[in-house]
């Protein structure tokens, strides 16, 4: 696999570790923004790119001459600025970028240890990039390796035992802080992935049948409600439903707040959980004394026995990552001598063609078809021999490549 000269593989982004929910919201990528970035990447000569944007992080993985090219792509298509990004960002290069993707995809870098929901985002991002012709063999193989590591960690360790997501943590919070939960009126606003998972956990753990769903697209809410025999209301009924609820869970994908102080008239205690990035509940609701507002960053701070137990499985997960990462790096090492093997083949083919020209002039009965067959087989066997040597002798392959280039007077393009 060849890449542009002087390009490196980068992972640039920000996460819950240094960026709070408000800042993460500034860099959140809508579907429109993702499409725009992929389109602009082409105009900048970027050959391979992968986008990830979740409630906990926004990242770009890709090949570029300098990381600032990727950073500018992100800032040009979000509300965030370069200065703001630099205050909270991380930039990983080549092997460090590879290691970072493994940690993210395995749940080791998640806000709640063992949360594997990010792997779906990696798959989705890779699919979008591939459809746009922006997923080269390097990045595609890396994503597949990370997926493989994630699957092995799930099956071979208990890193994801028990609760594995913010959606469960939200239900755990409700159960710990609300008495007589089964009798309370609960409104779930937003039925995307987090909303669906939260709904499932609510039904499973609270035994509550007073759960109402609202979604801008009603049929999506009905599809979720049908599984659990829950009530669905129209979006236009949002204010009314908020004011008869005891608990409101907001999990919409809007870029601006959808719930704010002027919607609330109720005087009874109302717990609002905002599981959205950017925040979908305006901070002005805190002005009301009867309102308790909890954001997903608050939920992630909850430590319980389940999370403590998971920490014991981190070494086993890291061992699996090390094995698959080593396999990926071995594959990468083989790439560096592919241009040399191709150059040898071209050189031998040129020598063959030159010799054919001489023999045609010398021999009236030169059997070109037979000579072509024999010489092509010999060239293949010779190049296979070189390839075998370079694969087997990986410790000194760089020296071997230089010697081969010198002997055959080869010129090859640089690889990433």
Secondary structure, 3 states (H helix, E strand, C coil): CCCCCCCEEEEEEEECCCCCHHHHHHCCCCHHHHHHHHHHHHHCCCCCEEEEECCCEEEEEEEECCHHHHHHHHHHCCCCCHHHHHHHCEEEECHHHHHHHHHHHHCCCCCCCCCCCHHHHHHHHHHHHHHCCCCCHHHHHHHHHHHHHHHHHHHHCCCCCCCCCHHHHHHHHHHHHCCCHHHCCEEEECCCHHHHHHHHHHHHHHCCCCEEEECCCHHHHHHHHHHHCCEECCHHHHHHHHHCCCEEEECCCCCCCCECHHHCCCCCCEEEEECCCCCCECHHHHHCCCEEEEEHHHHCCCCCHHHHHHHHHHHHHHHHHHHHHHHHHHHHHHHCCHHHHHHHHHHHHHHHHHHHHHHHHHCCCCCHHHHHHHHHHHHHHHHHHHHHHHHHCHHHHHHHHHHHHHHHCCCCCCCC
